[in-house]
Amino acid sequence: MAKLLIIEDSKMLCRVFDDLLTKYTDFDFDIVETYKDTQKALSTRRYEFAVADMNLPDARNGEVIALLNRHNIAPIVFTGIFSEEFREGFETANIVDYVLKERYENITYVIEKLKQLVANKLKTILVVDDSVLYSNYLKQNLLIHNFKVIMASNGQQALERLEAHPEIELLITDYHMPIMDGLELVRKIRKKRTKKELSVLILTSDTNSYTTSKFLKEGANDYITKPFSRDEFYARIYQNIDTVELFSAMQSNFDGDIINLLSEVTEFKSAETSSHIRRIREYTYILSKLSGMFEEEAKMVAKMSTMHDIGKITTPDIILCKAGKLTEDEFEIMKEHAANGQKILSKGFYHNPSVSKVAEEIALSHHEKWDGTGYPHGLKAQEIPISARIVGLVDVFDALVNKRVYKAAWNVEKVFEFIQEHSGTHFDPKLVKLFLENRECFMNIVKKYKDNVEDGYCKISS
């Protein structure tokens, strides 16, 4: 869970931040109102992120920014007064963004920016430049926004890094380099990876339009002319990463047919009903959004949740469809479906490692428990991927509230009591809280997709 420090002397804004962060994010956060309290908080806890007012009662000239930087924290500056002169005074400071307090919408912008910084942990950028000084400057600016950064000093090294790290979404390269220059690098990259898979941003001090047009014709997505401001640099970074993610989303639509097919195979093989998969997908989407995920991430996790039990196609029918309680030996065989599901999904979505990762995590870990007593690896608490924690909770809910071949449906209130009782043992306590606070949303899905007797596909040949 990411740790966040809010530094704000307005009690009203403190209440707003507390409410929004509690309801819509997964941050572990503290709120302080003065420079002195900030010093105390930083002396007792390590924070990854901060939102800071520059004008505090006991430090009115932005001193809190330097304090945060000394603790390796680049804050989002949330201020009521801002000018270019003031910005220039902090040009060398590590600051994620400046946001004015003038509108309520700007508070939600800050919340979304914080969530973006967390999401950036999963985004990898390759920087290619033969100047150690300049490449370190670029790296430092990218690290401020929480990106993963890989370095290369020439085009040949860059190709090797791309081969070793297919998850790279953006490549930033200089033009003039030894061994292989930026133009030749772009030519070679486009023989293997398209603009849909990898964005290429060129850094050049050459203002000649012929040079920039050459790069664009050879396959570069964008260019930026030196010198440039940090604001322009970040704008280009996000623009190019968003382009790759857009194409990735388009590709996922093509994957949808395959996912639906695999889900249907699971339903046909197992004792579940056809409605079970639909309910799991909708439960997962809602709980993912409640946990603070971005819209696209929540949709992707929901889509991958439909394959959580794909490993059951490897489970013998005599065990999968048994009406009574499984023996210990039978249960050990049943448990193998988690690891088998991960193996099956590891062979798909090769063009999109991030999607494959989520699908595999859900299949492998949705039977892990918060206290470490689950299977297959006995993961505990946040060792369990958030996607698997979400699916694990809603899967149990759906199994209890609906009839199964081996059990009758439970009373709804008993189901909610069971989930509450197992908060902190079986389930993530924060997810349980969100789930129970929004129980009507989940019950609406139960009512929307009622099971029919005819829906059960499981058949055992005599």
N, C-alpha and C positions, 0 to 999 in steps of 0.2 A: 504494500500500500504506500503510495507516494506521500511524502510528508511536506506540508505546505504551511508557510507562515504569512498571515495577513497583518499588515501594519497600517492601522487606520485610526485616527482620533475622533472620527464622527461615529457616535453611538448608533445613529440610524443606519449608516452604511455597514457597520459591524453586524447589526441584526440581519440586514439583507444578505450579506455574504454568508453568515452562519446558516440562514435558511436555504439559500440556493446550493451551497456546497453540500449540506446534509442531504437534501432531497435528490440532487441530480449528479453527484460525483462520488467517487470512491476515495477521495483524499482523506488522509489523517491530518487534520489542520488545527492550528492554534491562532488566536487573534489577540494582538496586543495593541496598545494605543499610544505608546511613547517610545522615544529612543532608548531610555533606560530599561524599559520592559523588553525591548528588542534585544539588548545586550544580554539580559538575564536569560531570555528564551534560547538564544544562540549558544549560551554557555552550558545549557543542559540537554539540548537536543540537536541532532543534525537534520537540516532541512534540504530538500532538493529544489524547491520552488518558493518564490515569495512574490507577494503583491504589496507595494510600498507607496504610501503617501510621502511626497518629498518635503512637505511642510508640516512638521510635527511640533507640538507645544514646546519641547525642549531641544529641538534641532530643526531650525526653519530653513536651512539652505541645502537640503539634500544630503546631509551627512550620513543618513541611513544607507544610502547607496554604497558609499565606500565601505561602511561596516559590513554590509551583506557580501560585497565583493571579496573582502578579506576572509570570509567564510566560504568562498567559492560558490556563491549563489548569485545568479544574474536575475534581478527582479523585473517584473512588469511594473512600471511606474504609473500609478493611478493618481492623477493630480488635478487640482482645480485651476491652476494657472500654468500656462506654458508659452514659451517663446523660443524662437530660433537661437537667440543669444543664450538662453538657459540651456538649450540642447547642446550647443557648442561647448559650453562649460563642462559637459559630461561626455564629450566625444570619445574619450579614451576609456570610459567606464564600461563595464559589461552590463548591458541592459537589453532585455528581450524586446520591450516595446514601451511606447509612451501612450497612455490613454487618458483622455480628459473626462472629468466627472460631470460633464454638462448634461448628459441624458441617461435615463435608466437603461436604455439599450446598450450603453457602453459597459455597464456592469455585466450583462450577459456576454458581451464580447470578451471581457476578461476571463469569465468562466470557460468559454469555448477555447480561448487561447491556451489556458492551462491544460485543458483536455488534449489540445493539439500537441503541446509539449510532451505529454505522456505518450501519445501515439507516435511521436517522432522517434522514440526509443527503438521502434521496429523498422525505421527507415534508414537505409544505408546509402551514403554518398561517397563516391571515389573522387579524390582531388589529385590532379596530375600537373605537376609543375617542377621544373628543375631547380628553382630557387627555394632553398630550405626556409629562408626568412619569410618569403611571400606565401608559401604553402602552409607554413605554421600559422600565419595570419588568417588565412582562409579557414583552416581547421578550427582555430579558436572561435571564430565567428559562428561556425556551424555547431560547435559544441554548446555554445550559449543557448541554442534552440534545441538542444538535446538529441541531435542527429548522431547516428553512428558514422564515423569517418574512417576511411581507408586511404592511405597515401601511396603515390607512385611518382617517381622522378622523371619518367619519360614514357613514350608511347608503348614501348615493348613491355615494360613493367606493368603498365595499365592493362594490357591485354591479358597478362598472366593473372592479375588481380581479378579481372572480370571472369576468367575461367574458374578461379577458385571460389568466387563469391557471386553466384547467380542472383542473389537477392538484391544486388545493387540496383537502385532505381534511377539514380542520377549520376552523371559523370561531368565534372567540371575540369576543363583542360586549358592550359596555356597553348599558344600557337608555336612559338619558337622554343624548341627543346632539342637536346642531342639524341642520337641514335634513331629516334622516330619523332617527327614533329606532330603537332596537333591535327593538321590536315590529313596526313597519312593515317593517323590513329582513327579518325572518323571514318575514312574509307574502309579500313579493315573491320571496324566495329559493325558497320552496316551490312557486311557480308554475312554476319552471324546473328545480329540482334536488330530488330526493327525499332522505329520510333515508338511503337506501341509498347515495347518491352523496356526500353532504356532511353531516357532523355539525355541529350548532350548539350551542355552549355559552354560556349567558347569565351575565354577571357582574352582580350586583345587590346593592345595600345595603338593598333593600326586603325585609323579612321577612314581608310580608303574603302569605298563601297565595293570595289572589285574583290578585295580580300574577304569581306564578310559574306558577299554573295557566293563566293567559292565554297565557303564552309556550309552555307545553307543548302547549296546544290548537292554537296557530297553527303548530306544527311544530318547536319547539326540541327537541333531544334531551336536554338536561340543563341544570342551572343550579348556580351556586355563589354563596353569600352572602358578601359582604365584611364584615369582613376574614377572610382564610383563610390557613392555613399553606401553606408550599411543598409539604409532603408531600401535603396534600389536593389542591392544584392539580395536581400531577403525576399523582396517581391518577386524577383526572377526565380529564385529557388522554389518558392511555393507554387508559382505558376507552372513550372516544369514538372514538379512532382505531381501536381493535380492532373496534368495531362496524362501521365503514365497511369495514374489511378483510374482515370476515366476510361481509358482503353481496357484496363484490367476489369472494370465493372462490365464493359461490353462483352469481354471474353467470358465472364462468369455467366452471362445469359446463355451462351452456347453450352456451357457446362451444365446448365440447369436441366437439360433433357437427360444427361447422363446421371445426374444426382437423383432425379425423379425415378429413373429406371432402377437404380440401385436400391432406393427406398422401397419401391414396389416389390423387388426381389426379397427384401428383408421381411416385408409384411406377409408375402405369400408363404415364406418358409416358416415364420414364427407363429406363435399362438396369439399374437396381438391382432387387433382389428385394423382395418384400413384408416379409421378415424384417429387412431393413436398417433400416427406420424404427423397428421395435420395439426393435432392439438399440441404436440411437442414443439413444432415449429413456431406456432403462435405464442405459446407460453414463453419460449426462449426469447423471442423478439421483445416481448414486453419486459421481461426481467432484465434483459441486456440493456434496454433503454433506461430502465429505472436505476441500473447500477452505474450509469454515467457514460455508456458507450456512445460514440458518434452514430448517426443514422446508418451510414454504409456499413460500419463495423457490426452493428446490431443485426442488420439484414443478412450479412455474410455468416455470422455465427448461427443465426436461426436456420439458414439454408443448410449449413453443415450438420446441424443437430439432427436432421432427418436421417442421417446415416449412422447415428450413434450405436445402433445394434447390428450394423452390417456384418460383424463377425459371427453372428448367429447362423449364418448360412453354412458355417463349418461345424455346427453342433448337431449331433445325431437327433433325428425326429423323436425317437423313443424317450429322449431326455427333454427336448425342447417343448414337447406337447404333453408331457406327463401331467395327469390331473391331480395327483397327490404330491406330497412333500418329497423333495429329492433326497436321496441318500447322500452321505458325505462324499463318496466317490463320484456320484453323479454331479454333485454341486461343484466339485473340483473341475470336472470336464466342462460344465456350464461356464465357469469363470474364465475359461480360456478364450471366450468370444471377445473379450476386451483387447487382448494382445493380438488376436487374429484379425480383428477389425482394423487395428492400426497398420498391420502388415499389408492388408488389402488396399487400404487408402494410400499407403506410401507409394504405390505404383501408379497413382492417378495424379492429375493436376500438376504434371511436371513443369508446365510453363508458368505456374504461379506458386512458388514455394510458400508464400504467406498463407494462401488459401489451404494448401495441403497441410501445413502445420496445424491450423485450427481444426481441420477435419480429423487429423490423426490424434490430436490432444483429446478431443471429445470422445472418440471411440475408445481410446486407451484408458482414460482416467475418469469417466463419468461414474464409476463405482468406487472411487476413492472417497474416504471420509475425512472430515475436518480433524478428527482426533488421531488419524493415522491407522485406523483399524480396517480400512477398506482394501480393495485389490485393484490391479495386480501388484503394485509396488509399495503399498503402505505409505503413500505420500501424506503429508500433514499440512493443514492450514493453507497458506499461500504458496506452498510448493505445488499445490494442485492448480492447474491453469484456470483462470476465471471462467472460461467457456465451459469447461468440464464441471465446475462447481454449479454453474447455472443449470446445465442439462441434468446433472445428477439430482438436483432438488426437484425440478419439474417432472422428471421421469418417475420418481417415487410418488409424487403427488398424483400423477395420472394413474399409476398402477393401483393406488389405494382407493381412489374415488370411483374407479370403474371395475366392472366385473372381469375376472380373468378365469382361464380354464382351471386354475388351481385354487381360486378363492372367490367369495362374493364381494360385492362392492361395500366399502365401509360407509358409515354415516359421515356426512360431510364435516360436521363439527368435530368428530373424532379424528378425522384426517388432519384438520388444522391444529388440534391439540397435539397430535403425534409430531408434527413438524416443529411446533414450538418446543416440545419436550426434548427434541433432538438437536436443537440449536446449540452449536458449540461442540457437539460430539459428532453427529453425522454431517450436519450442514453448516455452511458459512453463516455465522450469526447475523452479519449485515444483510446478506441476501434473504435470510428468513424474515428479518424485520421488514424489508421492502415487500416481500411476498405477502406477508400477513396484512400489512397496511393497505394492500391493493387486492385483497382476496376476491372482491367482486369481479375484477377484470378477468381473473383466471376462471372463476365459476361461469362467467359468460361464455368462455371458450368451451367449457365442458358441455354447456347447454347447446351451443352452436353445432358441435360435432358429436351428437349422441351415438353411442354404439348400437348397431343392429346385430341381431343373432346371425344374420347371413354374412356379416362382414368377416367373421373368423375364417381365415384361409387354411389354418393348420389341419393337415390330414395325415394320418398314419396308415400306411399300407399294412394289411393283415397278412 
